[in-house]
Amino acid sequence: MQISSIQLELLKQELKNAEDKYKSNQQLYEKGVIAKMDFYKEESAFRQKQMDLESLKKSATEQQIALINLQQELNDAEFQQSENERILTNNIQANLLEIENGIENWQQNYSFTAPVSGKLVWLEKIHQNQFIEAGKNLFAITTNNEKFIALATIPAAGFGKIQIGQKARIKLNNYPPYEFGHLEGIVSKMTEIPNESTYQLEITLSNGMTSSYNKLLSFTPEMTGTAEIVTQDLRVMQRIFNQFNKLFDRSPTIPNSESKKNHSSF
């Protein structure tokens, strides 16, 4: 387009020179200075320059139209590319979402995810195509964490006496207390809402799996036993006074510490 503009300016200058020469020859011809054929020759050269200029203008116009058309095609191509990229991006995102949903559905239907890392232990033997009741415990996770926590289920009666920080004694069913002693712990968490008229406690074992007889007991998942929560520690004089009151009331004497017995499991 730049070359056509230069050519157009040059041709305009040539046309002006040819026009000036034509007018001068016309005056000379009218005065009889030059011959008629020489005048016609100069007139033809002038007319040719006019035709060349119009032809060049037409060519420049055509080039301008072609340039506009090319620009429009470029804009259309860029828009189409942008639209294709948008469609492809949406398709990719939709496919990724579908894959993620498929993975999540598969995990919900065919996989189990443990809340902590550790070793998987089977609680009972199962076989293929066996019907499993909803909510049934099939596995347990044993961790390398030395902090042991027992879960105790207690009735609603007497729950108001239990507080966080109270001592607990746990007697395991697999380890007779007269031979192995009991485990000692502290009430660390309590549920506020009952489940079928029972509450659940968390008891953190103070000495781990070491019993009151200083014996290290082997840990197995889902161990069961009985927990005694010490709800009140009494001094010696208080115990004697209470025992006299109980005798006057013809009621049995109380033990060294008041406690609540509850079933517990690990």
ZAKOL-19069 format. One record per residue: x negated, y negated, z negated of N, C-alpha, C in turn. Coordinates in steps of 0.001 Angstrom, whole numbers, plus 524288, in hexadecimal, padded with zeros to 5 digits. Atoms other than C-alpha are relative to their C-alpha. Layout:
<rs>
XYZXYZXYZ ...
</rs>
This chain:
<rs>
7FCC4804AC800008000080000800007FCA17FB2180000 8038F80470800107F4877F6ED7FD5E7FDC97FEEA80569 8021F800B27FAA57EEF67F93D80B2A804077FD7780389 7FBE2802407FCBA7FC017F5DF81196800B67FA417FED6 7FF8A805858016C7FCA67E90180A0B7FB987FCD980263 80477802BF7FD9E7EF087E52B80EBF800C27FF82805DA 7FF09800287FA597F25F7E8D081CA98043A7FC098015F 7FBC1803BA7FEFB7FECF7E0C181BCA7FE147FA6D7FFB7 8021B80550800677F7707D4A7817507FC867FEBB804A5 80366800E77FB727ED567D635822308032F7FF1A804E2 7FCC08007E7FB597F7D57D7E182C61802F17FACD8000D 7FD6C80524800527FEFA7CBC0827897FC3D7FBA8801AB 803E3803EC7FE6A7F2667C406829247FEF980034805D1 800C37FF747FA5D7F0497C960836CC804AF7FDD0802F8 7FB53802167FD6F7FE697C5FA83A397FFF47FA107FFF5 8004A805B7800457FC5C7B804835967FC0D7FDDC803EB 803ED801B97FC297F0007B6C983DD4802178007E8058A 7FDD07FF2D7FAC67F7047BC948498D8043C7FBF580125 7FBDB803ED7FF3E8026F7B310847797FD947FAAB80148 8029E805067FF027F9417A766846C87FDC17FFD780589 802467FFCB7FABE7F2547ABAD85322804407FFCA80425 7FBA4800077FC447FF6D7AE16859CD802277FA7C800BC 7FDFC805657FF9A804457A068856A57FC377FC7A802EE 803DF803377FD317F78879A5D85B6E8002480130805DD 7FFCE7FE8B7FA7C7F82B7A1FA86833805167FE3680288 7FAFA801D47FDDB8067079E4B869AD7FFA17FA3B80198 800BB8058A7FEB4802CB78FE5869397FC837FF56804E1 80385800467FB6C7F7B979229872CB802D3801B7804F0 7FD0E7FE257FB74800D7799BE87BB4803CB7FBD7801F1 7FC53804167FE7480AF378ECF87B747FD2F7FB72802A9 80316804317FD8A8002F7852A87F3A7FD55801E2804FB 802457FDFA7FB347FBBD78E1288A0B7FA3F801167FFA6 8059A7FF17800AF7EE84790778843B7FE99805A980108 801227FA707FF477EF5079F588841A8041A8024D80392 7FC797FD707FC467F5907A8A588D818046E802AB7FD0D 7FB587FD998024A802D27AEDE88B297FECC8056F7FDE6 801497FAB18019D7FD187BC9B88A327FCE8800027FAE9 8030080055804E17F3857B89187F8E803937FEB97FB63 7FC59801538042C7FE9D7B2A8877DD80351804B57FE70 7FCE77FB4880115806D77BEFE8792B7FCCC804107FD00 8035E7FC42802B57FB527C6F7874B57FF947FEB47FA2C 800458019B805767F9E17BEFD8684A8053F800AC7FD40 7FAD17FF4D802578088F7BF8A8660D800EF805BF7FEBA 7FF657FA5F800FB808717CE628673C7FCDA801B47FB32 803397FEB6804897FD3E7CF2785D56802A47FE2D7FAEC 7FD4680217804A2805197C69F853F7804B08036D7FE9E 7FB727FCAA801068116B7CED5855977FE5A805607FDDA 801E47FAF3801D4809787DB36853537FE897FFC17FA2B 80153800B98057B804527D5D984689804F27FFD17FCA2 7FB0B80022802D7812567D30D8424F8023F8057E7FF5B 7FE077FAB180040816437E10B845887FCBD803587FC3A 803677FD0F8039080A737E67683E55801397FEB97FA4A 7FEBC8019A8055280E0E7DE7C8325C80525802797FE26 7FAFD7FDA68017181C1C7E349832647FF75805E07FF2A 800D77FA6380092817797F1438343A7FD46801427FAD4 802CB7FF22804E980E217EFFD828D7803937FF0F7FB46 7FC3F800F780434818E17EA3582047803A8804B47FF44 7FC9D7FB748003B8218F7F596823BE7FD3D8049E7FD76 8030A7FBBB80247816BC7FF25820577FF497FF3B7FA1F 800A18011F805958147B7F84F8134580510801197FD10 7FAF47FEF580277822FF7F91F81046800F1805DB7FF64 7FF637FA58800458233F80785813807FC8B8025F7FBC8 803827FE10804158177A809C280AC7802247FEC87FA91 7FDC38016E8051281E258025D7FFBF8048C8039E7FE94 7FB987FC6E800F882A5780AB9801357FE01805727FE9D 802447FAE08012D822048170C801867FDB4800227FA7D 8023F800458053F81B07812747F52F8044A800417FBCF 7FBA27FFE1803B482800810207EE3980235805867FF9F 7FDFE7FAA77FFFB82CB481DA17F2607FC5C803B57FD03 803C27FCB9802CF82031823E17ED718003B7FF0F7FA19 7FF9680146805868217981CAA7E085804DF802797FD8F 7FB2A7FD9B801DF82F6F821727DF3B7FF5B805EA7FF66 800FD7FA638005F82B2682F607E21D7FC8C801467FB48 8035A7FF2C8048A8207E82DF97D7DC8031C7FF9E7FAED 7FCBA80094804A882A51829147CDDD8038A804BC7FF43 7FC9B7FB6A8005183375834467D1277FCF4804CD7FE3B 803397FB82801768285C83E157CFF67FE8C7FFC57FA32 801568009380581824338388A7C2C3804B38011A7FC8E 7FB3D7FEEF8030D83237838D37BDDB80135805D67FFE9 7FEEC7FA697FFB4833EB846C47C2947FC25803177FCA7 803E97FD5E8033D8273784ACE7BC098014F7FF597FA38 7FE8B800F28056782B76844607AF5E804C78033F7FE74 7FB497FCED8011E838B784B117B03D7FEB2805CA7FF81 801947FA808004883261858457B2EA7FD1F801277FAE4 802CA7FF47804EF82945856857A74D803C6800137FB6A 7FC1D8001B80436834E18530B79EA78030C805247FFC5 7FD0E7FB1B7FFD383C6D85F047A3287FCA0804897FE12 803837FBD5801B2830A1867DA7A14B7FF007FFBF7FA25 800DD8009C805A582E098623B793C6804B6801DC7FCE7 7FB3C7FE44802AF83C2A8645F78FC080093805ED8003B 7FFA17FA507FF7983BD087238795067FC22802C57FC66 803FB7FDAF8036C82F2C8752378DB9801BC7FFAE7FA52 7FE3C8009B80561834A286F9D7810880492803A47FECB 7FB897FC73800CE841488774B782CC7FE25805A67FF8E 802127FAAB8003F83988883CF785687FD22800F97FAE1 802C67FF6F804FC830D38816B7798D803DB8008B7FB80 7FC107FFA28041883CC787F2077108802B58054E8000F 7FD957FADA7FF8F842F288B8D7763C7FC67804447FDE8 803CB7FC28801F58367B893267735F7FFA77FFB37FA10 800568009E805B08359288D6D765A3804D6802457FD5D 7FB367FDD38023F843CC890DA7630680001805F080054 8004E7FA5B7FF7A8418489E86768437FC58802687FBFD 803AF7FE0C803E8835BA8A05575F7A802677FFC67FA91 7FD96800908052783D2889B1F753BE80449804137FF2F 7FBE87FC0180073848BB8A412756857FDAA8056D7FF48 802927FAEA8008D83FA48AFA7758227FDD1800AD7FA86 8022A7FFA480543838D38AC8874B5880443800CE7FBF2 7FBBB7FF63803BD845CD8AB4E7444A8025C8057880035 7FD6C7FAE97FF6384ADA8B834749AF7FC51804A07FF4E 803797FB6F7FFCB83EB08C0B474A717FAFD7FF6F7FCCF 804E180096802EF834308BB5E74157801257FE077FA84 7FFBD801E080560831DA8B863733037FB4F7FC747FF1B 8042E803A68013E829DE8ACD972E3A7FF967FF797FA22 800D180048805A7824108AD4F720AB7FEEA7FA5C7FE6E 800FE8055E801C1823E58A09A718D27FA617FF117FE53 8057880077801A1815ED8A367714567FCD28041B802F0 803767FC357FD8080A398AA6E719F37FE5C804207FC05 801947FBC480374806238B7687145C800988053D802AF 7FF907FAAD7FE03807B08C608715F7805AB801CC7FFAB 7FAA47FE0D7FFC9814958CC2471A268005F8055A7FD62 7FF267FB1B802CD819A28D6E5711458059B801BB800FC 7FAC47FDDC7FF208252C8DFA9714D08026A8017B7FAC4 7FD3F7FE9B804D282F398E0D3709F7802E0805238007D 7FD9A7FAEA7FF1A835B18ECAC710237FEFE801A5805A0 801047FDE87FACB8342F8F55771BEA804CD7FF528036C 7FBB8800B07FC4183C6A8F1F8727C07FE5E8027980527 8011C7FD907FAFE83D8D8F82773517802FB7FD1F80448 7FDAC802A77FB84841868F3D3742B7805E6800F580040 7FA4B7FFF27FF7684FEC8F0A474509802D2800B97FACE 7FD7D7FF96805198527A8F11D7366C803337FB117FEEE 7FCB9804758016A85D988E862731BB7FE027FD9C7FAEB 801F9802C18048F858AE8DE18728358042D7FC2C7FE2E 7FC338039580228862078D6F971F4E7FDAF7FA807FF9F 801BF8056C8005D8613C8C82A71F717FE5B7FEC77FA6A 801ED801918051B859418C2B2714477FCCE804167FD2C 802F67FBD8802978524E8CF78711427FA2B7FEE980062 8059D800E88001C8440F8CE2A70D347FD1B8049880280 802E67FBFD7FD3183B2E8D593716847FA257FF857FF30 8059E800DC8005482DC88CF71714AF7FECA7FC6D7FB5E 8020C803AC803DB8259E8C81E70AE67FA947FE58801D5 805188021D7FE85819738BFAC70C9C7FCA87FF987FB17 803C68007C8044780DE38C156703957FBC47FC33801BB 803EA803FB7FEC6804918B5C57033F7FB43800B07FC85 804C17FFF6803287F70B8B3AB6FDFB800387FC017FB9E 7FF64803E18041F7FC3F8A9056F51D80075802B77FAB6 800067FD86805217F9878ACAB6E6EA804517FDE37FC7E 7FBAE8021F80316805338A4BE6E224804CE8035E800EA 7FB847FC8D7FF938104E8AE3D6DF66804D17FD587FDB7 7FB148024F801B881E778A9EE6DE1B804168044C7FFCF 7FBBB7FC3E8009F829AF8B2366D8FF8052A7FD1F8006B 7FABB802297FF85837F88AFB26DC4180390802E57FC3F 7FC927FDA8803EB8419A8B2026D147805987FE3E800E1 7FA718012C7FF868506D8B2B06D25A8027F800787FAA0 7FDC0800028053B857C18AEE46C60D805D17FEBB80061 7FA6D801517FFFD866598AE1D6C2B0800D37FA5D7FE5E 7FED4805758014786CFC8A1046C0F58003A7FF247FA22 7FFB680079805B186F268A3A96B26F7FA8F7FF557FDB9 8050D8010180261863E089DD96AADE7FC277FD3C80384 803AB802977FC7185DED8971E6B6BF7FE627FAA57FDFA 8013A80536801F285E8488A0B6AFC77FB757FFE87FC39 804637FFDD803A28543088E956A5F87FAB28003A802BC 804EA7FF367FD3084A0B890E56B0807FE277FACE80237 8025F804CA7FE05840BD885E86B42C7FAD680141802A8 805137FF657FD6483504884566BCF77FB9C7FF5D7FBFF 8046580027803A482865886E36B5AA8005D804037FBB0 7FF797FC028040D82DCC891726ACC07FCE8804EA80181 8030F7FB467FF28825F689DDD6AB19803948048680192 7FD147FB667FE4E82A298AAAD6B12A7FC8D804CE7FF89 802AA7FAF28002D8268E8B8EB6AF27802AD803A1803E1 7FDDE7FCA97FBE48283C8C23B6BA927FE0F805937FF29 801377FA6D80089828E18D0ED6B8D980162802B18051C 7FF487FD9B7FAE6827078D83E6C59880209805917FF6F 7FDC47FAB78002982ECB8E47F6C86F7FBED8042F80125 803FF7FC287FE86822F58EB376CE7D7FBB0800937FBE5 804187FFE0803F781A5D8E8596C297802927FFB97FA9A 7FD7E7FFFE8052E820128EC7B6B5697FD407FC347FC52 80274804088034681DCA8E1366ABEA7FCFD802377FB5E 802DD7FDD88047E8197A8EA1B6A0A77FA94801E88019D 805157FE1E7FE2280E298EEC46A9477FCDA7FBB0802AA 802C9803F37FCF380AF38E3256B1E1800DF7FA6F7FE03 7FEDD8053B801D28109C8D79F6AA80803A57FD1F803C2 7FC9F8032C7FCAF817EF8CC756B1047FCEA7FB8A8027F 80263804827FD6F814CC8C1056BA07802327FAFE7FD9B 7FE6D804F78024B8154B8B3306B4DF800667FBD98043B 7FF3B804187FC2181A688A7956BC68802C07FB4B7FDBE 7FD79804E5801688208E89A1E6BC2D804607FEFA803EA 7FBBB801737FC7082DC7896066C1BE7FE5B7FB1B802F8 801EB804567FCCD829BF88D346CD258042F7FD7580359 7FBE3802417FCB48366688B0F6D4C180537802907FEA0 7FABB7FE0F801308450E88C716D288803C27FE1580439 7FBF6801B37FC558507988C406DBEF8043E7FD247FD04 7FBED8031A8028E85B1E882576D8E580575801FF80137 7FADB7FE1D7FE6086648889366DFED8000E805F07FF83 7FFD07FA4C800AD86A73897136DC2480183802BA80510 7FE8C7FCAC7FB9F86BCC8A2006E60C802C3804C87FDC9 7FCD57FBB98022A876F18AB276E25D7FF26800847FA19 8004E8003F805BE876348A6F36D4027FA9F8015E7FDE5 805557FF1B801D58677E8A8EC6D3417FC7B7FB93801E3 803E0803ED7FE9385BE389FC46D3A47FACA802B880119 805167FDBF7FEB884E3F8A2126D8E67FBAF7FC8B7FDD5 8048C802B4802208418089E626D24A7FB1A801B6802DA 805427FE9F7FE318338889E146D6F57FC6F7FFEC7FB43 8038F7FF85804738298C8A2B36CD107FA788009180229 805787FFCA7FE5B81B3189FE46CF967FCE0802FB7FBE6 802F47FCB4803A28127F8AA516C9967FB167FD247FE39 80463802FC80230808A78A3F66C0887FACC802B2800E5 804DC7FD017FF7F7FE738AECD6C1628001180394804BE 7FFB67FCB77FB61801F28B4596CE8D80235805547FEA7 7FE387FAA3800EE803998C3216CE4D7FD38802857FB5C 802747FDEC804BC7FBC98C4936C1B880404800097FB9C 7FBE27FF64803E7804C98C9C86B7087FE317FE327FAA1 801438017880567805688C6B26A8987FC32803D67FD86 803D97FC30801D07FD2C8D30B6A6867FACC7FF65802E0 804BB8012F7FD047F2B48CCE26AF287FEE88041A80430 8007C7FC3A7FBC07F5578D6BA6B9E2801A27FD5F80518 7FEBF8023F7FAE77F5188D2A46C82F803A7803B9802E7 7FC1C7FCC17FD69801718D7F66CE7B7FFC87FF28805E2 8000E800527FA50801E88DAED6DD0B805107FD76801F0 7FB69802BB7FDF080AF18D1F86E48780226802DD804C3 7FD437FDFC7FB63814E28D7A56EDF4804B67FC81800FE 7FB93803727FED881F6D8CFDB6F51380514802047FDA1 7FAC57FED18020682D1C8CF5B6EF5E7FFD0803397FAFD 800297FD758051F828FB8D3F86E1DD804A37FE0D7FCC2 7FB7280165803248346B8D4016D8487FEDF800DF7FA40 800A77FF688059B835AD8D2E46C9AD803E27FC9F7FD1B 7FC9F803148036483BDD8CB8D6BE637FCDE7FB737FDC4 8029C804A9802008387C8BD9F6BA52802B07FE2F7FB0C 7FE0C80240804DC83A0D8B8226ACB27FE2E7FA587FFBE 8013F805908003783AB48A9496AC0B8003B7FE4B7FA50 80037801D880567836738A3BA69EEC8025C7FA8B7FFEF 7FD37804FC7FFEF84066898E269D127FF047FCB67FB30 800E780308804C283C5B894DB68F367FBD8802A37FCB7 804097FE1C80393830028968C68717801147FDBF7FA97 7FEBF801AF8054D832B48960A678737FB44800977FC76 804267FF9A803E6829448935D66D668016E804357FBF2 7FF407FBBF803C0827AA89D476625A804527FEAE7FC27 7FC0980179803CA82FEB895BF6586F8056B7FFE080282 7FB02800287FD5083A93893996629D8021D80585800DD 7FE507FAA97FF0E83AE28A220665C1802178026F7FAF9 7FE3D7FDD2804FB83BF88A5C76574E8054B7FDBF7FE7C 7FB0F8028080158846C589BD06551C8046F8021E80364 7FC017FDF27FC8F84E318A0A1660FE80160805A97FEAD 7FEEE7FA998016E84CBA8AEB165C90803908004D7FB40 7FC848001B80488852EE8AB6464F6A8057E7FE8480195 7FACC801837FE2485E148A4A265666802AF80491802AD 7FDC67FB857FD43860108B09165ED7801B1804437FC24 7FE927FC12803DD860218B95F652E5805117FE8C7FD39 7FB32801BC8028286A7C8B12164C5E804A5800A3803A4 7FBC27FF5C7FC36872738B1C2658CE800C3805B080187 7FFC77FA6B7FEBA870508C0976592E7FF23800E8805DE 801637FF707FA7586A648BF3B666967FA6E801ED80046 805687FE1D7FF7B85DDD8C5BA66BAD7FC397FB748000A 80415804007FFE4851288BE3666A247FE417FF158058A 801DD801597FAC384B838B723676057FA4D8017480075 805927FEBA7FF5C83E488BABB67BB57FCAB7FB307FF37 803AD8044F800C9832088B25567ACD8010D7FB76803AB 7FECC8043A7FC468364F8AA81686B9804F580168802CF 7FB237FF1A7FD34843818A8E568D1E7FEC28008C805C4 801467FF217FA878435B8ADDE69B2D804D68019F802EF 7FBE17FE507FC6F84C078B0656A6E47FDBA804288039D 801D97FBD07FCA384A768BD376AE43802907FF8380556 7FE178009B7FAA884BBD8BC806BCE27FCFB803A480386 802907FCB77FC21848938C4DD6C88C7FC8A7FC9180371 803A08030A7FCD283CF08C0546D0697FD8C8037680416 802CF7FD3F7FBD3835B58C4086DCB27FBFB7FC5B80244 80421803157FD91829928BF926E3FE8011C7FF75805C4 
</rs>
